[in-house]
């Protein structure tokens, strides 16, 4: 089993996000991604300190996938 460097994966996913959605701000991407955390309803800003790179990557990936689905279904405005 190989270890994934999530810091690199996060940067790559953010670049991919930006290429597909160039009008999204970094804050919009992060906010959208946080909605895919299991503890989103109770998430506080201090929770960032305990958020693992893997959890953040997974949230960004889930958000990106959902935004791509919306784009495919509804088109770009």
Secondary structure, 3 states (H helix, E strand, C coil): CCCCCHHHHHHHHHHHHHHHCCCCCHHHHHHHHHCCCCCHHHCCHHHHHHCCHHHHHHHHHHHHHHHHHHHHHHCCC
